[in-house]
Structure formats: C-alpha cells, structure tokens
Amino acid sequence: MTKIADNVNPDVYDKGSEREVTTNERNEDIVDEFDQREVFDLIRNINDPEHPLTLEELRVVEEKNILVDNDKNVVNVYFTPTIPHCSMATLIGLSIRVQLLRALPSRFKVTVEVSEGTHVSEHAVNKQLADKERVAAALENNNLVQIINQCVVNS
Amino acid sequence: MEPIWFKPDLAEQIIKTDDLFDQTQSIVTDIVSGRLDLTCLTENMAGTLTNKDAECRERGMKFFTKILKEIPKDYLSEMQIKFISKFYVDRLKDNHRVIPSVLEGYLAIVDMRNYNVQYSGEYFTILFREVACQSQVRQDRYNIYLTIQKILDMDVQYTQSLGPDFVYGFISSMDGERDPRNLLYLFNFLPKFLNKVPLGHLVEEMFEVISCYYPIDFHPSPNDPAAVSRNELAAALCPCLCAVPEFAEHCLLLLIEKLDSSLRVAKIDSLMLLAESCKTFKPQSYGPFLKALWSSIQREISHKTDEEIKLAAHEALSALVAKLSTAADTDQSFENLIKGILISMQTAVAEASTVVQFVQVTKTLLTAANASKQSCEIITKSMIPAVIAYYEFKTSPKLQIASLDFLGDLYDMADHWAVVELIEKQVDEIPQLCLNAVSVPSKEYQLAGFKTLIRVMRALKTDLVLPFVEILMYNVQHSLDDELLGVSVQTIHAISRKYPELMMSLVVQGKCDINNLTADKTALQKRLNLLSNLASIDDFTKIIIEEMLKAITTNDEDASKVVQALNTSISNTSLYSEDKVAQIESDHGLIESILAWLLKEIKTSTQDSLDNGCTLISNTISSLPVEKQLKVLSRHTNEILGQWKIDDTYFQVLECLYRSVNQGVYNAHFEELLSLALNLSLNSESAVVRLKACYMVAHFLNKVDSGQKFELLYEILKNYLSSCGREDEDFCPRLINLYGWITKALVLRGSDLFQFWLNKIVIAISNPECSKAASESIRTIMTDTSNCLSSRQHCRSSLLYKQRMFQAFTNMSEKIGPPGPDKEAYYLSWAYVLEKTPKTVLNNEISKIVPLAIDALEYDNKDLLTVMIDLLIHFVQGKNAIVTDSLQTILPRMINLTTYTKSMDVRIKSLQCIYELANGCPTRALLPHKQCTLLALAPALDDRKRLARHAAVRARTRWFLVGAPGEDKQD
C-alpha cells in the first residue's frame, strides 16, 4: 500500500490486564450473565487496519462505551476514531460488527456506532454500519473480507 | 625373486603401471627392516624423477610422496630429511602438474621427528614466489595453510624471524580464498597466527584481506552433505577481525558502517563483533567512536520486535561499558559514555507512557549498570532519585508499580557490585517510597511495595518499622487474598530478621500478644500462622515454640489451630531446614507434646486436625537423624500397640510414627506391624484406617533393605494374602485397593515383582463387580501423593517409573483384551495411565492411543473425558496425520460434548480441541465440515458459563477463518 496512514503517530495506551477468573465463574451452578467487560474482551484485540496495534491500545474501544442489556437482548458499542477525519472509521466499525456477529449469540441485537462528536462524517458512518444489506454486500467483497479477517484474527 | 624396487627398472614400472602404488607399504617395510636403502630406492627411481616428460615426473613425485607419507615419522635421519627437503623445495619450480604432490609431500616431511624448522624458510620463499596459491585446487590450498600452521606450531620464534616477506606471502596466498571449508579453517587459524607473528607495516593489508568477507553472506548448497553454515563462518570470522589491538581503528570503522546497514545479519554480526572486540582492543581505541557506537546501539536496543538483535545489542553494550570502565581512572571517555547513556535514557523514561516502553528503557540501564562497578555506582546514584521523582509525577498505577520493581532491581545491582555504601543517601529514600505505595489500599500497590521493601530491607531505618508493621498486621489479620497474605507474612519475616528485638516487642509480644495467645479469638488462625512462620528465625524460636506447645498441652479448644499452623510452617522446607526441625525437637520435645495431644484428642477431634497432628509428627521424624528416629520409635511403639486393640483409630498414630523413617530403619516390631496393617487394610470398618494401613504396607515394602529383610516382609505379605479369603462384596474392592498400593511401592522401588500384582489388577478390570475399584487402583499407582511414597518420607523412587507402568500396562491389557459390554472402567484405567505418562513416550504409540481416545469420548464420565480430550488436543497440536484421518469421527463427538451439561471443563476442553483442529488439520480436510461446525458451535456461544463462552468464541471465530481470505496458515 502506497497510501500513508491517516494518523501517522497515534497515542498508544497500556493494555488492560486479562480478566481474572473468579470463584463464581468456576462454580458450575451459577449462571454468568453477559456484561460490558465480556463484550469488551471480544473486541479489544481487533487490530487497527493501519498500525500493528489493537483497538484497545489506541483507545478506539473502551469498556465504558459499551452497553449490554441481557434481558432486552441489546448490545450497543460506541467507538472513537483516533482523529476526526479518519478514513478507516467505517472499516473499523465493520470489523467490530463482524467480530460481534461471529462471537455473540444470535439473540442479541447489536448496534455499532461512532461516539457522538468524534468524527466529521459521523452520521454517514453510522448509517452505513446500521444498514444490514450494505454490511452483507460488503462481506461479499473478497478484498474487504480479507482485510477484516486480518483485523479480527487475534481476537 | 627380489621385488622390483631393488632394481633400476623401478622407474620404468612406475611410469607404466599403477600396480606399484598399491605396494608402497611393502617397500616401506623393506626400508624399515634395513633390507632396502632409501638412497638405493631413490637411485632406482631416478628415471622417473628426472624424466623430461612432465607427466612422468608427476608420477614419480606422487610415488615418492606416497612412500614419505607411509614411512614411520621417526625413521629418517636429519641428514636424509635435509636432502629430501632440498629436493622438494627445488621441485616447487617444476611444472604445475608436479606441484600438488610436492605440497603434499612437504607436509609429510614437516611432520617428521627429525625435521629441522630451519629448512622451512627456503621452502616458503620459493613457494610464495613460484606457486600462486589461489590457482591450486582446494585440497592443495589447504595443504599450504596446513604447512604454515605446522611450522608456526613448531617454532614461533623462527616463524617470527622470517619477517614481513613471510607475512606478505601468507596474505597473498589466502587473498581471494572462496571455499567455505578452507575459509573456516583459515578463520580458526588466523587469530593464533595474528597473535604470534607481528604484522609490522602490513596491518592494513592483512585487515583488508580478512574484512572483505565481512559480513558473511553465504548460503550452503542444498546438496552438500556436510555443509558449512553461515553462522559457523560468521562466528569464526568475528575473532579474526579483532584478533590484535592494531586492528582497532579499521575494525571499529567497519563495524560502525555495518551497524547502519539495513541488512539484519550485518547488524547482528556487528553487535557480536563489538562485544568480541572488547576482549582485545584497548579502551582508548574506542574513544573517538563512542558517540556513533552508542547511537547505533540505542537504536537497536529499542527495536520493537526483533528479540535477537535486542539481545545482541545488550551484550555489546555490556561488553563496551565493562571494557571502558577498566580505564575509568585515566580516561574521560568512560564517564562521557555513561553520561550519554543516562541522558538519553532519562529522557526515554520520562517519555515512557506504557509499561512496555518503560521496561525496555530500564533494561538498557540495568545492562549498563551490571557491566562494571563504576558504571553501577554512577547509574544507581542518579537513577534512584530520578525514579523516585518519576513515581510522584506519573500517576498511571502500572507505571508506578513498574518503577517500584525497577528500584528493587537497581538496589540488587548495587548490592551485587558492593556499592551500596557509596549511594547510601539515595537508597535510604526507597523504603519511604515503599511505605507510600503500601499505604494505598490496593492489592497491586501493596504487593509491589512489599516486594521491593523485602529486596531493600537493609536500607530500612527503625523509624519506618512501626508504620509498616501497622499495615502488615492489618493485612495479616484481615486480608482475604492469599497472595497478599503470603507476601505480608514474608515481609514481617524479613523485617524480623533485620530488627529481631524491635519486632519481638512490636509483633510477637505486642500485636500477637504471645503471652495471652488464645485470649483474642478473632483471626487467631492467621496470627498463629504468622507466629509459626516467625518461629523459624533463631531469635524467636524459643519463645514462640514454647508458648505454642504450652497452648497445645493446656488449651483444649484452640490446640488444633495451633497444630495446624505449626504443621503448615514446618512442612515448608524453605522456612525450616532439617537441622532446624531436629533442633526444635531436641530442645522442646515437639513430638512428645503433639503425641500426647493426639492420644488425648483422638476420640473427639475431627479427622482434619488429627491429620494435621499426624503430618506434623511424621515431618518432624523425617528431619531427625536415624538414631533419634529409632529412639522415638522404641519409646512409643509398645504403648500405642497396646491401645489399638481397643480401638483401631489408634493405628493412625502408629502409622504416622513409622511413615517418614529413613530407608533401612528396622526394628523388632516391623513384622508384627506389617501383619497388623494387612489385617486392618482389609478388615477395618473405617475408610481412613484402611487407607493408612495401605500407606504403612506400601512404605514398609518400599523402604526396607533389599535382601533378607525384604524377602521376609514379602513372604509375610504373600502368606497373609493367600490365607485371608473372605466371601463378601466389600472385600474384593479393598483387596484390589491394597494391590494398588503394593504395586506402587514395588514399582517405585524399581522391583520387577510389581508385574505380578499389576496383572491381578488388570484382570480385575474386566470383572464387572470390581472394575471400578481396579481403575481406582490404577489411579492410585499413577498419582503422586504428598504424604505417601514421596521423597519427604525418604522413599525410594526409581526414575521413569511412569514409563515402566505405561509399558507394563499396555502389554498386559493387550494380552487380556478389552472386556465385554461395559468398557467404562477399562477406558478410565487407560485414562489414568495416559494422563501421567510423559507425552514424549505417548508420541511413539499414537496409532494405538488415538483410536482408544476417540472410542472413550462416547462414555459419560467426567474424568475420562477430560483426560482423553487433553490427549487428543496434544496430538492435534502435533499435527499428526492420524487425527486428520479420523476427523469425521472426532468432530461430531467433540461438538456433541460442547453441550455436555455435567461439567464445564469438558465443554471448555472440547471447544479448545475444536479450535486446535482448525489450526492443526489441513484446510482441504476441514472445508467440508466448515458450515456445519459453525452452525453447531452457535449454541455454545450462549453457554451459561463465561469461561465456556470464551472458549466457544475462540473456536468459532477461528473456524470462520478456515479457507477464508486473510487466513494465515500454510498447509
């Protein structure tokens, strides 16, 4: 690729620690509900398309920007592009969406959106990500699938 | 008839036929026996040696060389050698065809005992003038180098006296050498040559010839059976480039240039060369290059991904600093270098925003500090205050914790180089910082603070002890976290070693209130644990142990807690050495008190506290010398033997006395005790007593001396078992259980008798009535238990006993064959054996084990499934073809198990196996199953347990990638 990355020198943050296994989680009789942290763990290790860094290290996704409602079967993920004119925002959103489609049970209705006020074309990106048919069409494009697969390979 | 070599026709024969070349050995024999004179032989050969035709001369020289090579090395006289040598030197001027034999022949002459090194000067002069070394074939070039090496080995002084012409000759003869084997030889020889022969004005020429190979870029031909590798050549070239101090300037220029190259091998070679060069070059030579060197090293050291380069850079830095520090007193450059390092690293530390960056910088600093005493002093002196300041203004918890670790490292370094006194002022600040850290009510901070404090304990001043003790004692009494609790106890232990008197009043008598030990019931157990830990310090032993024993003998309620605390601490061999335990026993009569307590409590107390008491006694006995063990046994055995008849629980006490005696300890009671133990192991109504009885049988069989005593006990065992038949349904499982222990004792002993007992167990597996007990016995044999047949009990433990069990079990079960319809116990026994057998052994038996494991997946038994899935995962990871072949069977069974309701471990492991299958099998085999696997894994995503869901996500996302664009896999 001859194109130079949009954000050549992004801020890099520490990785959080792995989730600790509690005794409740070892106990066969207790049901563990889905929570923010679990959904966050699903997407924190997605690679950024431009850098050899994860979305967590770039703080594109954060635990506090995830909403999980177990009873209503709703998962909302808000992500924050590193700069407001990032051309990769749609691709990042698509990667998060694909990863959640593959990794969450089908009962959940998943919404992936750009955090409010963090991107110049916020509404356009949100609209694209919410459009099922456009997502499905994108996933039939082999080049795109390849890039997305490379992004989600470590998560 | 006389052989041909006695006649002048010899010359003609040599030219005509090859036969004579095979008979040289007989000629040599004739010469040595004195029948043939060498002069005579030479005369007979004259026709060929002086023939006009070059081809004939070649044959003649070849023949003569062959004789020279075969003649004994000490046969020829000095005079003879002198003439032959002269002749050979003369031949160097001959036709090129003759030269190879001349070189070979001269090599043989040089080896002779009476060879005078003085002849070689002439040889080399003519050689370098007449023969162009690089136009010869490989072997001849090698012969030339070898001759030079031999002469050098023979007489260094003479070689030196040959002067620059000789050196020049050598340089020009190796200039342009391109055969890897010859090069390897030359590189190995050159450092020796360079060290012994002064180069004079030829330094630059010599360096040019060597350095043209640097960095080595060489790929051996794939057909070469004994290929020379690039790394061998590179490793050999490195010492040549820095063999003598005169090379310094050229060498450093070269390596700085190559450090800047973009080639990875060039960088690694240069860094290694730099490290190597520090062995020979003078510190002053580095002066002008230090700036360039440090900037290159710094660049490589902060490399993000390449560990090898990083390591090489660290080594180079360490060598460089160590070298320069040797001239620290006379030369400014050392200080400049260290200051340069400090300035750039301090900036890097301040800029570090992640732990990874921080650790990288600190590693560099530690490498530089670890190189020499001087550097350690300068770096620790300036870095300790810097890091303390850094701690204050970086508020990220991870960075603060990392900087605490770093302070500990710096202190260790200063301690290692014994410069702590010089930086006392700086070091004194560290404990205060630790106190700040542990005052934060967070586990991570406290752990890091205490751990660093333990490392810098010597810098702790008395005024800080009290605040630390407050926090520590709070942790000890209230913390629910095991790790924090452990570290707190360790810290108190460490402080106590430094300030025994202070801690005695603060902790032992203050907080723990030793004199009213059991008055305060809250957190009693935790305080007891702390005290029994502290009792291992000599200053505290007497007071604490006495109070504890007093509590055991007088206080009924809490005695069991005291025993438990003592048991936990004394079992920890890193706290209590054997000598210490033996000393406590002799000073305070530990066993006596515990035994009295046990006998008093045996009826009323719980099994756990009984076990604690028993383990404490047996561990104490284990630490005593043999005579004392015997004394204890003889004092107590009779008394307890009388009591067991009333109640067989007393047997437990008896067992713990005998459990840990040394090998070969034997007294008159052994035979009686064995019969008793056998009887109880089969007939006692209490399961615990039966188990302890089995322990005793096993220990006796394992530890008794070979020979008569062993035979005697074994005889008692067999007689008892053959006469004890009883017909009820309890009896059979008990008997098989006992067989298990006997087998284990014998196999650990390394005795072949175990096969007899194992066979009985294997037969029992096919018997539906006792198959369960049989598989339990197999588990007993394969599993290590801490209080039976372990080294703590001084038991024999033969090497590789698990492999022997595996072999024996495989053979026997093959002979007997799988049992009838219900095979669960059969597979379970297999599972127990396979679980503990080393994987390397199993790898040789894949074709047997994999089908077994696949069949076993059908049975609803948690233990069985866990072991078998684990095994399959191991084989899948090993990418064995047999797994791919049975993919059709494995996959559906595994998918079935992902919804196994009884155990989440089975679910998790099966999902893990499905994940590994996607990694380990070739894509073409996986693709047909992709869609149905993805569908079948969907329910597991909504598992009730989070851990299982995690495994499901891993497996499912991996399967999505199978054969998809972007998958990173080579089949």
Chai-1 contact restraints between the chains, C-beta under 6 A:
chainA,res_idxA,chainB,res_idxB,connection_type,confidence,min_distance_angstrom,max_distance_angstrom,comment,restraint_id
A,D14,B,T354,contact,1.0,0.0,6.0,A-B,restraint_1
A,D14,B,V355,contact,1.0,0.0,6.0,A-B,restraint_2
A,D14,B,K398,contact,1.0,0.0,6.0,A-B,restraint_3
A,E25,B,R946,contact,1.0,0.0,6.0,A-B,restraint_4
A,E25,B,L947,contact,1.0,0.0,6.0,A-B,restraint_5
A,E28,B,M904,contact,1.0,0.0,6.0,A-B,restraint_6
A,V31,B,R944,contact,1.0,0.0,6.0,A-B,restraint_7
A,D32,B,K945,contact,1.0,0.0,6.0,A-B,restraint_8
A,D32,B,R946,contact,1.0,0.0,6.0,A-B,restraint_9
A,R102,B,T957,contact,1.0,0.0,6.0,A-B,restraint_10
A,R102,B,F960,contact,1.0,0.0,6.0,A-B,restraint_11
A,A103,B,V953,contact,1.0,0.0,6.0,A-B,restraint_12
A,A103,B,T957,contact,1.0,0.0,6.0,A-B,restraint_13
A,P105,B,L941,contact,1.0,0.0,6.0,A-B,restraint_14
A,P105,B,D942,contact,1.0,0.0,6.0,A-B,restraint_15
A,N142,B,P965,contact,1.0,0.0,6.0,A-B,restraint_16
A,V145,B,P965,contact,1.0,0.0,6.0,A-B,restraint_17
A,Q146,B,P965,contact,1.0,0.0,6.0,A-B,restraint_18
A,Q146,B,G966,contact,1.0,0.0,6.0,A-B,restraint_19
A,N149,B,L961,contact,1.0,0.0,6.0,A-B,restraint_20
A,N149,B,A964,contact,1.0,0.0,6.0,A-B,restraint_21
A,N149,B,G966,contact,1.0,0.0,6.0,A-B,restraint_22
A,Q150,B,G966,contact,1.0,0.0,6.0,A-B,restraint_23
